Amino acid sequence: MENKGAVAAGSEKVLRPDKTLAKIWDENYALHRSWWKGPYDIYPVLQQVAPGSYVLDVGCGTGRYLVALHRNGFRAVGADLSREALVLLDPRYARVLSDVRQLPFLDRSFDAVTCYGVLGHLTGTGRKKTVGELFRVLRDHGVAFVEVLGRRDLRYGHGEKVTEDTFIRGGIPHHHFSRSELSELFHSQGFAVQMLDEKVSQKEYNGAKHTRHRIVMVAEKLRTSSADCF
């Protein structure tokens, strides 16, 4: 696996991300460090990707998935917009500071990518660019593991509505997907959807039950011609 910049901890800046959004994320991580603790479940990756494979964790934050990937024998690299998150991440884990819409890696660098809770924080154009970047950095027949918020989630409608199904909360956009929207987004960038499912659960807050709704997807990069990617 090669990249266009340094993969390391420390203060070196690989790209110049969106400063405003990066600042908001930095403030969130500084104030609420316990919100993004892990590791979280990576069972779908374990089922399909061989240990030793190169895996990119997009939007790695403080490492909730990155740590689990590393511990299970993957050659994992994290990428995140927030410098504060990467500073909090244990220095033994490889990471880059970058905008997911312009990843600092060469074409076909990874066997798999994880993209959990990331796409919903982007604009429509940003989502398309990001999925195009996932396609670009994946090797032929590489696999993308994706999770986004669904429209039945308890947080739907909270915040300032800026576009259809998108609300600003705490200065950060939160887009809620439908199954068809997510599938079409990946199809448009050359992926074949292997699995598309929904996770619906009930959580109790302040004595009342609320719905948590997530959509999960596994998609494979099929096309090999760079001219077909976009």
N, C-alpha and C positions, 0 to 999 in steps of 0.2 A: 504494500500500500504506500502510495506517495501522496504528498500534498504540496500545495503551492507556497505554504508558509510554515512557520514552526509549529510543532505540536508539543506544547509544553505548558507548565504552570508559569506563575510569575506575571510580570506586567507587560510583556510584549504584546502588541496589538496586531492581530493578523489582518483584520479588515476594519473599515470604519462603519459600524452598524448605525442604525437609526438612533441618534443620540437621545431624542426625547423618550422613546419607548424603552431604550436601554436604561435610562435614568430611573424611570418608574419601576422597572423590574429590580434594579439595584436597591432602591428604597424598600421595596417589598421584601426582598431577601434579607436586608439588614434588620428590618423590624420584626419579621416573622420567620425566623430561621427554622423553627420546628414544623412549619406547614408542609415542607417538601422532603421530609425524612423518608428513608427507605431501608433496605431495598424492597422493591415491589415485585410482583409476579412476572416472570419471563417464560412461563411454561410454553406458550406458542413458539417462541424462538427455539427453545430446547428441543421441541418436537421436529423442527424442520431444518435446523442449521447445525452443522457439525462443529464440535469444539475445535478451537484453533482457527476458525474462520474470522475474517475481518468484519467487524460490525460497527457501524456508525450510529451513535445515539444522538439524534437531533433534538435540541432543546433539553440537554442533559441536566440543567440546573445544578443542584448540589450532589447529583449522582444516584438518585433513587433507583434508576434502571442500570446505569453505567456500572455501579458497584456490583450488582447482581450478575451482569454479563461477565465482568472480569473474574469474579469468583467461580464462575462456571466454565472457565477455560477459553473464553473468546478473546480475540485480540481487539479489544473495544476502544473506541475513541469517542469522546463527547464533544459536542459543539453547542454553544449557547451565546445568546446576545448579552447576558449579564456578567460583567466582570466580578461583581460581588458574589454571585453564585459560584463562579469558578474558583475564587479565592477561598471560599468555604469548603470546597471539595478537597479531599485528601490529595496531596501532591503526587502520590504514587500512580494516580490515574491520568492517562493522557487526555488532553482536552485542548480545544481551540476557542478563542473568542471570535465569533463570526455571526453574521446575519444568515439565517437559513435560506434566504432568497439568493444568496451568492456564496456558496460553500467553497472554502479554499482547498479543494482537493482535485486531483486530476481525474479525468474520465475513467470509469470502470475501476475504481479503487476498492470497493467493498463488496462483500458477499451478501450482506443484509444491512438494512437500516431499521431502526426503531424510531417512530414518530408519534409519541404519546402525549396528547394534550397540547399540541403545538399549533396545528392548522387553524384552529378556531380563534387564535389571537392575531390573525392576519386579515388583510383586506381580500376581496375576491381576486384581484390581480396578484397579490402577494401569495395567496394559496396556490394559484396556478404556477407561478414562478418556482415556488418551493417544491412542488411535486415534480416539476421539470428537472430541478436540481437533484432530487432523489433518484430520478431515472438516470440522469447523467453519471452520477458517481457510483451507481450499482454496476456490477459486472453482468454479463449476459446471464439471464435466468436467476439473477439475484432477487431477493424477496424483501418487500417493505411490510412492516408490521405497524398498524395505525390504530389510534383510538381518538375519538372526538366526542364532544357533547351532543346529545340528541335533543329533539324539540320538546320532549315530555319531561325534561329535567326540571327540578324545582326552581332552578335559577333562570329559566326562560322568562323573558319579559322584565327582568330586574335590571335597572339602570336606564341610561338614555339610549333610545333606539336610534341608530344611525343609518342602517339599511335593513332590508328584509332579514329577519331572524338574527340580527347582530345588535348587541347592546354594549355600551361602554360602562364598565364597572371599575372603579378605582383607577380610571385613566387608561384601562386596558380593554381592547375590544374582545368580546366573547361571542363567537358565531356558533349557532346551534344547527346541526346538519340533519338532513333526512338521509335514509339509506341510498336513495337514487342519486342525490346530489353528490355524495361522497364517491359512489361508484363511477359516476360520469366524469368527475374531476380526474380520477386516475386513468380511466379509459382514454381521456383526451390527451394524455401525455404518454401513451404507449404501453400502459400496464394492462395485464390480464388479471381480473379479480379471482382469486382462488377461494376466498371465504369472506362472507359478509354477514355479520350477526349483530344482535343488540343485547346489551346487559341492562336489565331493569331491576332495581332493588328498592326496598322501602327503608328509609332511615328515620329515626325519631329525633326531633329537635324540639326542646322546650315542651315536651309532652305531646307533640303532634307528629303524625307520620307524613313524610314527604317522599316524593319519587326521585330517585337518581337514575338518569338515563344516559347510557353511553353506547356508541356504535363502534364496533371493532371490525377491522378488515385486514386481510392478508392479500397482497397483490404481487405478481411476478413480472419482472422485466423480460419481455419477449423479443422485441425488435432489436436488431443488432446494428443497423445502419444509423450512423449519427445524423444523417440527413432526415431520418424519419422521426427523430426525437421530438421535434417541435413543429 
